[in-house]
Amino acid sequence: MVILPKDYKHTLDALQDEKLTIIAGGTDVMVKNRNWSGLIPRVEGNSINIFQLNELSYIREDESGLHIGAGTKLEELLNSPLIFEPLKAAVREMASPAIRHVGTIGGNVGNASPAGDTLPILYVYDTVIVLESVEGIREISIFEFITGPGKTTRKSNEIIKEIILKNIDYTGFYYEKVGGRRSDAISKLSFVGLYNADEKGTIKDVRIAFGAVYKTIVRNHELERQLLQSLNSEKSMEDIIDEYSQLIQPIDDQRSNANYRKNCSLSLLKSFIQMAGGN
Amino acid sequence: MKDISISINKVDNISKISGKEAYVGDIKLPDMYHAKTFRANIIKGTIKKITYPNLPKDYYIVDASDIPGKNFVKIIFDDMPVFVENKVSYYGEPICLVIGKDKTEILKIMDGISVTYEEDTPEFEYKDAVIHYDFNKGDPKYKESDDLKLIEGTYDMGYQEHVYIEPQGMIGYFENNKVSMLGAMQCPYYIKNAVLSILGIEPEEEEKNSKVKVKQAPVGGAFGGKEEFPSLLACQLAVAVNKLKIPISLIYERTEDMEFSTKRHPATIELKTLVTKEGDIKQVMAKVSIDGGAYKGLSGVVLQRAMLAASGAYAFDNMIVTGDVFRTNTVPTGAFRGFGAPQMIFSVEMFIQHIAKTLSINPLKLRKKYLVKQGDTTSTSGTFRDTVIMPDMIKKAMDISNYESKTTKYEKLINAGNSVKGYSKDDVYRGVGMSWFLHGCGFTGSGEQKHIKAVVRLAKDANNQVTILIASVDMGQGIKTTMRKLVAHELEIPFEQVTLDDPDTDYVPDSGPTVASRTMMIVGGLVLEATKKLKKQWKDNEEQLIETNYKQPDYVKWDDETLIGDAYPAYSWGVNIVEVEVSKVTYQVNLVGTWSVYDIGKAIDERIIMGQCDGGLLQGIGYGMLEVMNHKDGKIQQKSVTDYIIPTAKDSAKMETHLMNNPFALGPYGAKGAGELTLIGGAPAVALAIENAIGKNVYKIPVTPEYIMELMNNE
């Protein structure tokens, strides 16, 4: 059975009553549960379709950061002047126009694929996930929210209501999605790097994340601190790159191989470090 | 009279673009049942026991025990069964059809089927040779010596999947006492013959009292994939319809199609040459190995096409050519646009470049020295009789693309240490590659004369409406437009006064399959011949029927046993130039532009041919740099359009194409074959461009970023 809630409150009530598969754009659910054409998808148990809920579709900014309603369509992110360029860069290369018009940012987070294209960006923006249930609102950092491929700490009565990106300053931005072709491709790997330098060129902040090369997105604050130090002291980066190399543990699959994913990730890292003025 | 090449609107433009076209999966007959294929889930072995669940009313299982005739799909060899009897030879081999009206119930029944197997060790290596050919040219007596250097190159190619618009599908029904088939196909009469065979009906019996008919449904692309494979679906349905007398549709899901339908043959081609240090090629040796999968199917003919192309667009005096089809426990491979030639032309184009590099001589000079000229002998000691205008075509392609200055510039860049790893995203290697190629038009050797024996008819009714009666299928290549145009043009009557319907074997004669780049040149040639007869005998407002039959040109001499002589009555020619950028960081390849020149004799409609040119080249480039498909323990790994990467519009680039005017005396208005030619040069051109960019020899396709990384790291 598919529940079509009349509003957001009805959704929360329904989720309280039973365990449901939440369908927003359906671009993951429909594919994962594909059935013989003409039959409904093989979704386990009942589901709830929140596609038509306007309450979850908004983008606003305040002092705590940029708030994006979970039901906001990927295409709407591209059209909003409030959305930061790095997130737009990732969305621009996601899937196909048809999918971007129905797929939502909340869905990309909830699906928790290591290859989810918005995720590396959300990681470098220290994103907070806002979950709601009839019991109330719970905020959790994306680092704690996503625990593995397809795994999150969302409770079955909760829905992803909103995601909040921290407003950060940057002077340098590097993003690369490596897919099998130039559009409509699932990432073999992806990389994002941001740094912020002051007028004298001193780097104040550096952030790095890798997609599709580990069970979750790879971001490491300690290595970023070391990198920041090295960038400002012209120290060699080799040790740091080695440390990242330990964290990057990709797999062989039908789309690429572990060797390429690893080497290419490290090349992108080195390339970013050079851009930031390091050696 | 207007030039026939001037384009008109393709008749199916609106129905295809608007989405209104009803493909086989869209067709619903009254009271139609659905069928799903139950498949073996082991790779090789024997069925010890099979238990079917109790079936609800109006649900059926049809398997090998229901076959009235002999259990194989009639094509060339009696080897591939329609349903497994007890021996399983590849993963997913069909065991039975489960038939009913409710799809959920069908799936439930499938879950209830239990099979006990005894598994055998499968073979995936090139060990079990099932077809062998060899031939020599000239006097290949040379041996390696102080003056003669031996240069070798081994080239590898993987699968290619067709990815036609609609997956394989067929509807079987019983009407007017006939087992009838309606579906996606290229060859209505192949299917009819296969159905007759599985039902145990002798052709003579069928002549007297027809029991089988086959009708084509609109086809949204086929690329060879709908040549022999649809016969399997038709045979299975024929057995079911013969038994149950109900309408049944068997439509593959995309993943089922990608996993279990035929694909282009993976191949390994070893080339060797004995050459002086000045670049005098004394002898060329080619050893071709192709993976036929579990059954022979058309693999022998594919192997022949590959072997016949062993000298590419060049003429070498002395050659030794050998080849084998290997049986492996994998999904059977089959027909695909180019039919063995893409594998060989890729290998030859890379090899001649590699010879020049090894000898440190200019590759272009070496290639020009051996380029075919009119009067030269073919690899099978036949003769290139017609004018070869390749030098003009090459010059044109090089001029419009600035090929020479680009190659030199990019080569210098890479040699000047530009191979140092770049660390800017925009830092790229640049390269340009050029391929020269040819494609024999029509069936190989005496196939047209001995096996196909094409018959074509024109029927004029009392209203002077002329109907073309041929078995050829419009699968996107536009014959519904061009055949009518041909007849209307010759008769000087309006286009609307000529009719061409989707073929139905109850009405059209066997003009042969829609394959081998033969449709316009051979079938169109017969249609034009019939039209000329009709024009001469034209009687206003009277019914008239004209028939023409294929006659092999007298000059074509071919020996099926030795593979010596004229393998084809004519050749089409092409030049592709491709420019790429290769990222120094990720090794991703970006297509910058393509420049092409083709000699297809004469275009019957220029825009339609341009469509073939763009589509064929992009499919060839996809084969060369993107389309990875492999199996792991006999199971196809890339079985969705998400995982099997074909180029999108964004992966394409500006394509500049020119057609030469070089009419072939025996083709209609001078037309030669065009369908396959346009694919063949894509892979070598893009591989040579990447080679030029990265300064490393390329030995396999697709040239993926993963492979480029391997090449760059192997210093």
Interface residues (C-beta under 8 A of the other chain):
Chain A: V31 R34 W36 S37 G38 L39 Y174 E176 V178 G180 R181 R182 S183 D184 A185 I186 Q254 R255 S256 N257 N259 Y260 N263 C264 S267 L268 K270 S271 Q274 M275
Chain B: G25 K36 K103 T104 L107 I251 E253 T255 K421 G422 Y423 S424 K425 V585 T586 Y587 Q588 N590 L626 V628 Q637 Q638 T642 D643 I645 P647 T648 K650 D651 P705 E706 M709 N713
